Amino acid sequence: MTTRNPFEGFWQDTRHGIRALRRSPGFTAVALLSLALGIGANTAVFSLINTLMLRMLPVPEPGQLVEFLNQYPGDPPLNVFSQQGYEYFRDHNHVFSGVTGVQPGRFTVRGSGLEPETVDGEAVAGNFFPMLGVKAAIGRLIGPGDSAVAVVSWSYWKNKFHLDPGVLGAQIVVEDAPVTIVGVTPREFVGLQVGLRPAVWLPLKGRPGPMQLIARLKPGVSIAQARAEMAVLFRWTLEERASASKDPLTRQLKFAVEPAGAGLATGLRDRFAKPLAALMAVVGLLLLIACTNLANMLLARGAGRRHEMAVRVALGAGRFRLMRQVLTESLLLSAGGALVGVFLAYFGASALVRIMTSGRPIIGMPPRIEIQVHPDTQVLLFTGVAALVTGLLFGLAPAWSAFVSGPAPALRGIGSAGETRLGRLFGRGLVVAQVALSVGLLSAAALFIGHLSRLERLDLGFRRDHILLATLDPARSGYGGEQLSGAYRELLERLETIPGVRSATISAPTPISGAGASRFVAVAGHSERPEDRRYVFLSWVAPAYFATLGTPLLVGRDFRFEDRGRPRVAIVNEAMANYYFAGGNPIGKYFTIDGDSHPYEIVGVAGNAKYQEIREGARRMIYLNTFQFPQPASSFALRTSIDPEAVAPAVRRTVRALLKTVPVARVTTLSDQVDASIVPERLIAALSGLFGALGSLLVAIGIYGLLAYTVARHIHEIGIRMALGATRGAVSRMVLSEALGMSCAGLAIGAPVADWARHLAGNLIADLPVNSVFPIAFGAVAMIAITLVAAYVPARRAARVDPMEALRWE
């Protein structure tokens, strides 16, 4: 049969494919659901990767933008530089057309007609907007020489000023300083950092503190040339910093110049880039399993349509036309799966964003992170390519089967005529591939879930259960240091009278909050080589801290309220005591803190406890009595005998009754705070487990479908075996052994691949137990169990064949 032109043939194939799929609604529904889950999962994860790492800034020539990073030994790389470093890099380089600085922060904004609120903002150098090439939506942007001016974002202009052009020249007060709005940024420009959407930009001039640096390469200058020159310039600033610093590790600082066309790499990108890359590999495996499963289903369906294909060949249809028809049906399925997958990906990506932003605040990022995931050209292109490749992957096998099948055996329709040995082997090979892929997926799930479980069981040095954390904000309360100290002491007494509260204390920072302070110390009578000096962590706590948190006090006494006004005292942890006193008694010894002339007497030794991260080892730590300082810390910790969240309303009422002008800024539990520190690990463990279960389900469907089809095609042979004396148990074992043979072949292929993959995952996720054989063993045992469950029904059906009916079957 011929067509007048290719387009007519294409539409004929499409219409025929749609009719064929409509005739098999059960098959079509299962196929679409499998594809939608596979393509949707890939699209959801890719959407986040695109948002965090690939989407370019809406500025001219974003590929020319770079950022500067420095890395302290043992810490992640940060874009943090001094004003002096910025000016030196800006004035002495020969590879950049511009170097600019930005200082992100949170600003309190008020003004005529505006309710006071705290918004994300940035203080920027005068050349910030000109170097980026950003033009104002209305008015002008900040330039060199500006001081008391402000630029607002398009969304802030819309939400607060209702797109009124009269915003230009309006007066607002930012951080108690009056400024004049001179312009509005374009709608598409939302800053340089994903998750941080500034509402206000201010001039950097006159603002002390570190800043982030970004530069634009000169035309024709490569990033390698820029790195070479900046390495020389950084050595000069490094020597200056090292000579002024007492830290011997300053000279080991590393410097890097990295592309910044997609924005600054710090913050969210650093935290989630590697977990998302691992997740992308996991969902890729899931899609491959779905493809092999569908290929097997289409082969089985093609065997059932062999008579139809034979008739079409007999009527003159060419083999290439049949092959094209089958491929068209496969591509229709993948296109439908992609459409449903994009719909699922929208909700999936939103759910992933909620999980990602549920963790504790990220250093350098605001407490409230905004990530807007929306489909753009890159995401739609990715989905389209995924659909096309998927359709070809699972459609080629049935298309080739339709191409090589002969019409005569199919028209005779006897027994298993037309079922070639090669076809049977290929179908089994697809199941073997599914098992191999699923072993890798299950091993990855076991690896990530085991890693998360190990992190949750770590000895933190304190008890995380039944602890409520309440942080107050006395900044604008009007209380002085002495007033606040007395009020906090009374507040602690009142908090302990709340039903369900066993004890109350103060801790700043609270454990595993990501925040921290550290200083060098000098211990009386202890000489230390400069290269051995390390920062010691500091924590300001109140009496009863160790009893409340469950950290053992090994030697000495706890802090007392009566310590206020007396010589300063401190409690050190076991790691510091062992390092500085080498097994001796530290009680009564003295030390000083760099930058503080007061000597501190050690009055106790506490057990080691985690401070900033649950993964850190035992670090040297000093606890200070917060009531011995001019203004005490404002983070309260309460141990309860009931659910800590149940006492939160009473805590708020107690604070409001005693400190009417001091708001409660944040209330959470210590358990939630610890959990929030491992959000990336929790994300990848939960999703890999989910996708591992989905992959296993697809494998079970594949094994069941192949065995059920095989049993149905060989009823006559089974009947002959049973007529010749084969028992029902022997027939069952025959089917089960075939299933286990395919499973073992898949395990033989999948286990080495899973072993290689777990070491690759170890390069992405820190502290993974890559040397443990448990994940692979779990994957193997799980696949054998899944195989036996999937093969049970076909084996039972084969064992119940009536020999006489089977012999009459044909």
TIFITOR-366107 format. One record per residue (C-alpha): residue number from 1; residue in three letters; y, x, z. Coordinates in steps of 0.1 Angstrom, whole numbers. Each point is the difference from the previous one (the first is absolute). Example, Ala and Ser with C-alpha at 12.3 -4.5 7.8 and 13.67 -1.06 7.14 Angstrom:
1:Ala:-45:123:78
2:Ser:34:14:-7
# end
This chain:
1:Met:0:0:0
2:Thr:34:15:-10
3:Thr:35:-8:10
4:Arg:31:0:-21
5:Asn:19:25:22
6:Pro:-6:19:33
7:Phe:23:-23:20
8:Glu:-20:-31:-10
9:Gly:-32:18:10
10:Phe:16:10:33
11:Trp:10:-36:8
12:Gln:-35:-12:-10
13:Asp:-16:25:23
14:Thr:24:-10:28
15:Arg:-6:-37:-4
16:His:-38:5:-2
17:Gly:1:23:31
18:Ile:20:-26:20
19:Arg:-25:-27:-10
20:Ala:-30:22:9
21:Leu:15:8:35
22:Arg:8:-37:6
23:Arg:-37:-8:-7
24:Ser:-10:23:29
25:Pro:24:-9:28
26:Gly:-20:15:27
27:Phe:-3:34:-17
28:Thr:37:-1:-10
29:Ala:11:-8:36
30:Val:-21:29:15
31:Ala:12:24:-27
32:Leu:36:-9:4
33:Leu:-2:2:38
34:Ser:-16:34:-1
35:Leu:26:13:-25
36:Ala:29:-16:19
37:Leu:-11:17:32
38:Gly:-5:34:-17
39:Ile:32:0:-21
40:Gly:20:-17:27
41:Ala:-9:26:26
42:Asn:9:28:-24
43:Thr:33:-17:-10
44:Ala:10:-6:37
45:Val:-6:36:10
46:Phe:16:14:-32
47:Ser:30:-23:7
48:Leu:6:18:33
49:Ile:-6:34:-15
50:Asn:25:-9:-27
51:Thr:26:-12:25
52:Leu:-4:30:24
53:Met:-5:28:-25
54:Leu:4:-8:-37
55:Arg:30:-24:-4
56:Met:29:21:-12
57:Leu:35:-4:15
58:Pro:24:-22:-20
59:Val:23:29:-9
60:Pro:6:20:-31
61:Glu:-26:28:-7
62:Pro:-19:-5:33
63:Gly:-25:27:-11
64:Gln:27:26:7
65:Leu:3:-9:37
66:Val:-17:22:26
67:Glu:0:2:38
68:Phe:-2:29:24
69:Leu:-27:1:27
70:Asn:-6:24:29
71:Gln:-32:0:20
72:Tyr:-4:13:36
73:Pro:-34:15:7
74:Gly:-24:-29:9
75:Asp:25:-27:-9
76:Pro:3:-22:-31
77:Pro:27:11:-26
78:Leu:34:-15:7
79:Asn:33:-3:-19
80:Val:22:10:28
81:Phe:28:26:-3
82:Ser:32:9:17
83:Gln:35:-4:-13
84:Gln:2:38:-4
85:Gly:-32:1:-20
86:Tyr:12:-28:-22
87:Glu:33:18:-8
88:Tyr:-18:33:-7
89:Phe:-25:-15:-24
90:Arg:27:-20:-17
91:Asp:24:29:-5
92:His:-24:29:-9
93:Asn:-26:-15:-23
94:His:0:4:-38
95:Val:-27:-25:-9
96:Phe:14:-34:11
97:Ser:29:-20:-14
98:Gly:4:-14:34
99:Val:-13:0:36
100:Thr:7:-28:23
101:Gly:-8:-11:36
102:Val:-8:-33:16
103:Gln:-4:-10:36
104:Pro:-19:-32:6
105:Gly:6:-20:31
106:Arg:4:-34:17
107:Phe:36:-13:2
108:Thr:15:-28:20
109:Val:23:-20:-23
110:Arg:25:-27:9
111:Gly:31:-14:-14
112:Ser:20:-31:-8
113:Gly:-25:-28:-8
114:Leu:-30:23:7
115:Glu:-23:-3:29
116:Pro:-7:34:16
117:Glu:-33:14:-12
118:Thr:-18:33:-4
119:Val:-8:9:-36
120:Asp:-16:29:-18
121:Gly:26:23:-15
122:Glu:7:35:-13
123:Ala:28:25:4
124:Val:3:19:-33
125:Ala:18:30:-14
126:Gly:29:-6:-23
127:Asn:-20:10:-31
128:Phe:-30:-22:9
129:Phe:6:-29:-25
130:Pro:16:21:-28
131:Met:-30:24:1
132:Leu:-25:-28:-1
133:Gly:19:-17:-28
134:Val:3:-33:18
135:Lys:28:-23:-11
136:Ala:16:-27:21
137:Ala:-7:-36:-6
138:Ile:36:-7:10
139:Gly:27:23:13
140:Arg:-9:37:4
141:Leu:-25:20:20
142:Ile:6:28:26
143:Gly:14:32:-15
144:Pro:13:34:12
145:Gly:28:-3:25
146:Asp:-9:-35:12
147:Ser:0:-6:38
148:Ala:6:-35:15
149:Val:-17:-19:-28
150:Ala:-33:-18:-5
151:Val:-22:-11:-29
152:Val:-24:-30:4
153:Ser:-32:-8:-18
154:Trp:-2:-28:-25
155:Ser:-24:-20:23
156:Tyr:24:4:30
157:Trp:29:-11:-22
158:Lys:-20:-31:-10
159:Asn:-13:-9:35
160:Lys:31:7:20
161:Phe:29:-5:-25
162:His:-17:-24:-25
163:Leu:9:22:-30
164:Asp:37:-4:7
165:Pro:20:26:-20
166:Gly:25:-1:28
167:Val:-23:22:20
168:Leu:19:30:-14
169:Gly:25:10:25
170:Ala:-16:-19:29
171:Gln:0:16:34
172:Ile:-32:4:20
173:Val:-9:20:31
174:Val:-29:23:-2
175:Glu:-11:18:32
176:Asp:34:-10:15
177:Ala:19:17:-28
178:Pro:20:-22:-24
179:Val:-7:6:-37
180:Thr:11:-16:-33
181:Ile:-26:-13:-25
182:Val:8:16:-34
183:Gly:-30:-9:-20
184:Val:-35:-15:-5
185:Thr:-30:18:-13
186:Pro:-19:-14:-30
187:Arg:-27:-26:8
188:Glu:-29:23:-10
189:Phe:11:30:22
190:Val:-15:-3:35
191:Gly:1:36:11
192:Leu:-22:31:-3
193:Gln:-28:-8:24
194:Val:-27:-27:-3
195:Gly:2:-24:30
196:Leu:36:9:8
197:Arg:24:-24:-16
198:Pro:35:11:11
199:Ala:26:-28:3
200:Val:30:23:6
201:Trp:9:35:-12
202:Leu:27:21:18
203:Pro:15:34:-8
204:Leu:-19:29:16
205:Lys:31:19:7
206:Gly:5:7:37
207:Arg:-35:-12:10
208:Pro:-21:27:18
209:Gly:-37:2:-1
210:Pro:-28:8:-25
211:Met:-1:-15:-34
212:Gln:-24:-5:-30
213:Leu:7:20:-31
214:Ile:-5:-10:-36
215:Ala:11:18:-32
216:Arg:1:-5:-37
217:Leu:-14:28:-23
218:Lys:23:13:-27
219:Pro:-11:-9:-36
220:Gly:-27:24:-11
221:Val:-8:13:35
222:Ser:-36:-5:10
223:Ile:-11:-7:36
224:Ala:-18:33:1
225:Gln:33:18:-7
226:Ala:16:-20:28
227:Arg:-27:8:24
228:Ala:3:37:-7
229:Glu:38:1:6
230:Met:-1:-23:30
231:Ala:-27:22:17
232:Val:25:28:0
233:Leu:28:-21:13
234:Phe:-22:-15:27
235:Arg:-10:35:13
236:Trp:37:6:7
237:Thr:4:-32:20
238:Leu:-34:6:17
239:Glu:12:34:13
240:Glu:31:-16:13
241:Arg:-19:-28:18
242:Ala:-26:24:14
243:Ser:26:23:15
244:Ala:17:-30:17
245:Ser:-33:-16:11
246:Lys:-22:10:29
247:Asp:-31:-14:-18
248:Pro:-21:28:-15
249:Leu:-16:-24:-25
250:Thr:33:-6:-17
251:Arg:-6:29:-23
252:Gln:-32:-18:-11
253:Leu:18:-30:-14
254:Lys:-11:-9:-35
255:Phe:24:-12:-27
256:Ala:-7:-22:-30
257:Val:18:-16:-29
258:Glu:-18:-32:-11
259:Pro:7:-27:-26
260:Ala:20:-29:13
261:Gly:2:-23:-31
262:Ala:-19:-26:20
263:Gly:21:5:31
264:Leu:-4:21:31
265:Ala:-36:8:10
266:Thr:4:-2:37
267:Gly:-8:-30:22
268:Leu:-23:-26:-14
269:Arg:-11:21:-29
270:Asp:-12:28:22
271:Arg:-19:-23:23
272:Phe:-17:-22:-25
273:Ala:-3:20:-33
274:Lys:-34:15:8
275:Pro:-16:-31:15
276:Leu:11:-20:-30
277:Ala:-15:27:-23
278:Ala:-33:-3:18
279:Leu:2:-38:-2
280:Met:7:2:-38
281:Ala:-33:19:-3
282:Val:-18:-26:21
283:Val:12:-30:-21
284:Gly:-7:20:-32
285:Leu:-37:2:12
286:Leu:1:-37:7
287:Leu:12:-8:-35
288:Leu:-27:23:-15
289:Ile:-27:-19:20
290:Ala:15:-33:-13
291:Cys:-2:13:-36
292:Thr:-36:11:2
293:Asn:-9:-33:17
294:Leu:17:-20:-28
295:Ala:-16:22:-27
296:Asn:-34:-9:15
297:Met:9:-37:2
298:Leu:11:1:-36
299:Leu:-32:17:-11
300:Ala:-20:-27:17
301:Arg:22:-27:-16
302:Gly:-3:17:-34
303:Ala:-38:-1:3
304:Gly:2:-37:5
305:Arg:23:-3:-30
306:Arg:-23:21:-22
307:His:-12:-30:-20
308:Glu:36:-11:-6
309:Met:9:35:-13
310:Ala:-31:1:-22
311:Val:10:-33:-16
312:Arg:35:13:-7
313:Val:-14:32:-16
314:Ala:-24:-21:-21
315:Leu:29:-21:-12
316:Gly:18:32:-11
317:Ala:21:12:29
318:Gly:3:38:1
319:Arg:-11:21:29
320:Phe:35:14:5
321:Arg:13:-36:1
322:Leu:-25:-8:28
323:Met:10:32:18
324:Arg:37:-10:-3
325:Gln:-8:-35:13
326:Val:-17:13:31
327:Leu:28:25:6
328:Thr:26:-28:-4
329:Glu:-18:-20:27
330:Ser:0:30:23
331:Leu:37:6:-6
332:Leu:8:-37:6
333:Leu:-18:3:34
334:Ser:19:32:9
335:Ala:33:-16:-11
336:Gly:-7:-31:22
337:Gly:-11:22:29
338:Ala:32:21:-4
339:Leu:22:-32:1
340:Val:-17:-12:32
341:Gly:0:36:13
342:Val:38:3:-3
343:Phe:3:-32:19
344:Leu:-23:13:28
345:Ala:18:34:-1
346:Tyr:33:-16:8
347:Phe:-14:-13:33
348:Gly:-21:31:5
349:Ala:29:23:-4
350:Ser:21:-21:24
351:Ala:-28:2:26
352:Leu:-2:38:-4
353:Val:38:3:5
354:Arg:-3:-20:32
355:Ile:-27:23:13
356:Met:19:31:-10
357:Thr:32:-11:17
358:Ser:-18:-12:32
359:Gly:-2:35:14
360:Arg:24:18:24
361:Pro:33:12:-14
362:Ile:-3:30:-24
363:Ile:22:30:8
364:Gly:30:-1:-24
365:Met:-5:-37:-8
366:Pro:16:-31:16
367:Pro:-20:-22:24
368:Arg:0:-27:-27
369:Ile:-14:12:-33
370:Glu:4:-21:-32
371:Ile:-24:5:-28
372:Gln:4:-23:-30
373:Val:-31:1:-23
374:His:5:-18:-32
375:Pro:-17:4:-34
376:Asp:19:22:-25
377:Thr:-8:15:-34
378:Gln:-22:27:16
379:Val:-21:-25:21
380:Leu:-4:-24:-29
381:Leu:-10:29:-23
382:Phe:-25:12:25
383:Thr:-15:-34:4
384:Gly:-2:-4:-38
385:Val:-17:33:-5
386:Ala:-24:-7:29
387:Ala:-9:-33:-16
388:Leu:-6:16:-34
389:Val:-21:28:13
390:Thr:-19:-23:22
391:Gly:-7:-24:-28
392:Leu:-13:29:-22
393:Leu:-20:15:28
394:Phe:-21:-31:8
395:Gly:1:-14:-36
396:Leu:-13:30:-20
397:Ala:-35:-2:13
398:Pro:-6:-37:-9
399:Ala:20:5:-33
400:Trp:-23:29:-10
401:Ser:-30:-21:10
402:Ala:12:-28:-23
403:Phe:5:26:-28
404:Val:-35:15:1
405:Ser:-21:-31:7
406:Gly:-21:-13:-28
407:Pro:0:-37:-10
408:Ala:-38:-4:-8
409:Pro:-14:6:35
410:Ala:27:-22:16
411:Leu:-7:-28:-25
412:Arg:-37:1:9
413:Gly:10:-4:36
414:Ile:-33:11:14
415:Gly:-3:15:35
416:Ser:23:29:5
417:Ala:5:5:-37
418:Gly:31:19:-8
419:Glu:2:16:34
420:Thr:-2:37:-9
421:Arg:-11:27:24
422:Leu:34:17:-5
423:Gly:17:-33:10
424:Arg:-21:-3:32
425:Leu:7:36:9
426:Phe:37:-4:-6
427:Gly:2:-31:22
428:Arg:-18:19:28
429:Gly:23:29:-6
430:Leu:30:-22:6
431:Val:-15:-11:33
432:Val:-6:37:9
433:Ala:36:7:-8
434:Gln:11:-29:22
435:Val:-21:13:29
436:Ala:14:36:-4
437:Leu:36:-13:0
438:Ser:-6:-23:29
439:Val:-15:29:20
440:Gly:32:19:-5
441:Leu:20:-31:10
442:Leu:-20:-7:31
443:Ser:0:36:10
444:Ala:38:1:-3
445:Ala:3:-32:21
446:Ala:-23:15:27
447:Leu:20:32:-1
448:Phe:34:-16:4
449:Ile:-12:-26:26
450:Gly:-17:27:20
451:His:32:21:-1
452:Leu:20:-30:13
453:Ser:-25:-7:27
454:Arg:1:36:11
455:Leu:38:-1:2
456:Glu:-1:-32:20
457:Arg:-25:15:25
458:Leu:20:33:6
459:Asp:8:9:35
460:Leu:38:-3:0
461:Gly:5:12:36
462:Phe:12:-35:10
463:Arg:-13:-36:0
464:Arg:14:-20:-29
465:Asp:-13:-34:13
466:His:21:-25:19
467:Ile:33:19:-4
468:Leu:32:-19:-11
469:Leu:29:20:-13
470:Ala:35:-13:1
471:Thr:30:19:-13
472:Leu:36:-9:11
473:Asp:32:8:-19
474:Pro:28:8:25
475:Ala:23:17:-26
476:Arg:26:-27:1
477:Ser:-8:-15:34
478:Gly:30:14:19
479:Tyr:-23:16:26
480:Gly:7:36:11
481:Gly:-28:25:8
482:Glu:1:-6:38
483:Gln:1:-38:-4
484:Leu:-29:1:-25
485:Ser:-21:22:22
486:Gly:3:-23:30
487:Ala:-5:-31:-22
488:Tyr:-32:15:-16
489:Arg:-14:9:34
490:Glu:5:-36:11
491:Leu:-14:-13:-34
492:Leu:-32:20:6
493:Glu:-4:-17:34
494:Arg:5:-34:-15
495:Leu:-23:6:-29
496:Glu:-28:9:24
497:Thr:4:-34:16
498:Ile:-8:-19:-32
499:Pro:-35:-16:3
500:Gly:-25:20:-20
501:Val:20:33:2
502:Arg:-17:27:20
503:Ser:26:28:-4
504:Ala:31:9:-20
505:Thr:16:33:-10
506:Ile:23:16:-26
507:Ser:-11:22:-29
508:Ala:21:16:-27
509:Pro:-13:5:-25
510:Thr:-29:-24:4
511:Pro:-34:16:-10
512:Ile:-10:1:-37
513:Ser:34:-15:-11
514:Gly:6:28:-25
515:Ala:31:10:19
516:Gly:3:31:21
517:Ala:21:28:14
518:Ser:-8:36:4
519:Arg:16:32:13
520:Phe:-7:36:7
521:Val:-6:8:37
522:Ala:3:31:21
523:Val:-25:2:29
524:Ala:10:22:29
525:Gly:-23:30:3
526:His:-16:-6:-34
527:Ser:8:24:-29
528:Glu:-7:-14:-35
529:Arg:-2:18:-33
530:Pro:25:-15:-25
531:Glu:-27:-8:-25
532:Asp:-19:-20:26
533:Arg:29:-23:9
534:Arg:-6:-36:-8
535:Tyr:20:-32:7
536:Val:-10:-19:31
537:Phe:1:-38:-2
538:Leu:22:-19:24
539:Ser:-5:-35:14
540:Trp:24:-18:24
541:Val:-20:-23:24
542:Ala:5:-19:32
543:Pro:-21:0:32
544:Ala:-34:-17:-4
545:Tyr:-2:11:-37
546:Phe:-34:17:4
547:Ala:-15:-28:20
548:Thr:13:-26:-25
549:Leu:-12:18:-31
550:Gly:-33:12:15
551:Thr:7:37:-5
552:Pro:-15:20:28
553:Leu:23:19:23
554:Leu:-22:31:7
555:Val:21:20:25
556:Gly:32:-7:20
557:Arg:20:-31:3
558:Asp:16:-27:-21
559:Phe:37:-5:-6
560:Arg:21:-19:26
561:Phe:31:-21:-2
562:Glu:14:22:28
563:Asp:0:30:-25
564:Arg:33:-12:-14
565:Gly:28:21:12
566:Arg:-24:28:10
567:Pro:-11:32:-18
568:Arg:-18:-9:-31
569:Val:-38:-2:-1
570:Ala:-25:-2:-27
571:Ile:-37:-7:-6
572:Val:-18:21:-26
573:Asn:-32:-8:-19
574:Glu:-32:19:3
575:Ala:5:19:-33
576:Met:34:13:11
577:Ala:-14:10:35
578:Asn:-29:19:-16
579:Tyr:22:18:-25
580:Tyr:28:11:24
581:Phe:-19:4:32
582:Ala:-35:10:-12
583:Gly:-20:-18:27
584:Gly:25:6:28
585:Asn:18:-27:20
586:Pro:31:-11:-19
587:Ile:13:-22:29
588:Gly:33:14:13
589:Lys:6:21:-31
590:Tyr:33:-3:-20
591:Phe:10:-1:-36
592:Thr:31:-7:-21
593:Ile:4:-19:-32
594:Asp:18:15:-29
595:Gly:35:-15:0
596:Asp:-2:-11:36
597:Ser:11:23:28
598:His:-17:-21:27
599:Pro:-32:16:14
600:Tyr:-29:-24:4
601:Glu:-26:2:27
602:Ile:-36:-10:-9
603:Val:-13:-25:25
604:Gly:-31:-12:-18
605:Val:-25:5:-28
606:Ala:-12:-29:-21
607:Gly:-30:-3:-24
608:Asn:6:6:-37
609:Ala:11:-30:-20
610:Lys:9:-7:-36
611:Tyr:38:-1:-7
612:Gln:11:-6:-36
613:Glu:-33:-3:-19
614:Ile:-35:-10:11
615:Arg:-14:28:-22
616:Glu:19:28:17
617:Gly:-17:24:24
618:Ala:10:8:35
619:Arg:36:11:-2
620:Arg:22:14:27
621:Met:20:-27:16
622:Ile:25:-6:28
623:Tyr:7:-33:18
624:Leu:35:-3:14
625:Asn:12:-26:26
626:Thr:23:-22:-20
627:Phe:19:-11:31
628:Gln:12:36:5
629:Phe:21:-2:-32
630:Pro:34:-16:-4
631:Gln:-14:-30:-19
632:Pro:-36:-10:3
633:Ala:-23:-8:-30
634:Ser:-3:-36:-10
635:Ser:-37:-4:-11
636:Phe:-20:-19:26
637:Ala:-38:0:3
638:Leu:-19:-26:20
639:Arg:-37:-1:9
640:Thr:-13:-35:2
641:Ser:-32:-16:13
642:Ile:3:-27:-27
643:Asp:8:0:-37
644:Pro:32:21:-1
645:Glu:16:-23:-26
646:Ala:-3:-29:24
647:Val:26:17:24
648:Ala:25:8:-28
649:Pro:20:-32:5
650:Ala:3:6:37
651:Val:11:36:-6
652:Arg:28:-12:-24
653:Arg:11:-26:27
654:Thr:0:27:27
655:Val:21:24:-21
656:Arg:24:-28:-10
657:Ala:5:-11:36
658:Leu:7:35:13
659:Leu:17:17:-30
660:Lys:18:-28:-18
661:Thr:17:24:-25
662:Val:-31:21:-8
663:Pro:-21:-15:-28
664:Val:-37:6:-3
665:Ala:-3:18:-33
666:Arg:-38:1:-4
667:Val:-31:-12:17
668:Thr:-35:11:-10
669:Thr:-32:11:15
670:Leu:-12:36:3
671:Ser:-32:-10:-17
672:Asp:19:-13:-30
673:Gln:22:31:-1
674:Val:-31:22:-1
675:Asp:-15:-21:-27
676:Ala:33:1:-20
677:Ser:-2:38:-1
678:Ile:-32:-2:-21
679:Val:10:-27:-24
680:Pro:-9:21:-31
681:Glu:-35:7:14
682:Arg:-4:-37:9
683:Leu:12:-11:-34
684:Ile:-25:22:-19
685:Ala:-29:-8:23
686:Ala:5:-37:-2
687:Leu:4:-1:-38
688:Ser:-27:25:-7
689:Gly:-23:-21:22
690:Leu:10:-32:-19
691:Phe:-4:16:-34
692:Gly:-33:15:11
693:Ala:-13:-34:9
694:Leu:12:-15:-33
695:Gly:-16:29:-19
696:Ser:-33:-6:19
697:Leu:1:-37:-9
698:Leu:5:8:-36
699:Val:-30:24:1
700:Ala:-21:-26:17
701:Ile:9:-25:-27
702:Gly:-8:26:-27
703:Ile:-34:8:15
704:Tyr:-8:-37:6
705:Gly:11:-10:-35
706:Leu:-21:28:-17
707:Leu:-31:-7:20
708:Ala:3:-38:-4
709:Tyr:4:5:-37
710:Thr:-29:24:-2
711:Val:-23:-24:20
712:Ala:10:-29:-22
713:Arg:-7:20:-32
714:His:-34:12:12
715:Ile:-15:-32:15
716:His:-28:2:-25
717:Glu:-8:37:9
718:Ile:1:-9:37
719:Gly:-24:-29:-6
720:Ile:-25:22:-17
721:Arg:2:26:28
722:Met:-7:-28:26
723:Ala:-28:-15:-22
724:Leu:-16:34:0
725:Gly:1:2:38
726:Ala:34:13:10
727:Thr:10:-14:34
728:Arg:34:-15:8
729:Gly:8:30:22
730:Ala:-8:24:-28
731:Val:24:-20:-23
732:Ser:27:0:26
733:Arg:-4:38:5
734:Met:2:5:-37
735:Val:34:-17:-2
736:Leu:12:17:32
737:Ser:-12:34:-12
738:Glu:20:-4:-32
739:Ala:31:-9:21
740:Leu:-5:30:23
741:Gly:-6:23:-29
742:Met:34:-9:-15
743:Ser:16:3:35
744:Cys:-16:34:6
745:Ala:11:13:-34
746:Gly:36:-12:8
747:Leu:-2:17:34
748:Ala:-11:33:-17
749:Ile:31:-1:-22
750:Gly:24:-15:25
751:Ala:-7:21:31
752:Pro:12:34:-16
753:Val:30:-18:-14
754:Ala:8:-15:34
755:Asp:-3:34:16
756:Trp:24:15:-24
757:Ala:24:-30:4
758:Arg:1:3:38
759:His:12:36:-2
760:Leu:26:-11:-25
761:Ala:11:-27:24
762:Gly:3:26:27
763:Asn:28:16:-20
764:Leu:19:-33:0
765:Ile:-6:-13:36
766:Ala:4:24:29
767:Asp:-29:6:25
768:Leu:-26:-20:-20
769:Pro:-35:8:12
770:Val:-11:13:-34
771:Asn:-29:20:14
772:Ser:-17:-30:14
773:Val:-30:-13:-19
774:Phe:3:-35:16
775:Pro:22:-16:-27
776:Ile:-24:9:-28
777:Ala:-31:-10:21
778:Phe:17:-33:8
779:Gly:7:-6:-37
780:Ala:-36:8:-9
781:Val:-15:-22:27
782:Ala:24:-28:-8
783:Met:-9:1:-37
784:Ile:-37:-1:7
785:Ala:5:-30:23
786:Ile:22:-17:-27
787:Thr:-26:7:-26
788:Leu:-28:-16:20
789:Val:21:-31:8
790:Ala:10:-4:-36
791:Ala:-36:4:-12
792:Tyr:-15:-23:25
793:Val:5:-33:-19
794:Pro:-12:13:-34
795:Ala:-30:16:17
796:Arg:-8:-32:18
797:Arg:4:-20:-33
798:Ala:-23:24:-18
799:Ala:-27:-3:28
800:Arg:1:-38:-3
801:Val:-8:-1:-37
802:Asp:-29:-23:-8
803:Pro:-23:20:-24
804:Met:-11:-31:-20
805:Glu:36:-12:-5
806:Ala:11:36:-9
807:Leu:-27:3:-26
808:Arg:11:-33:-16
809:Trp:37:11:2
810:Glu:3:12:-35
# end
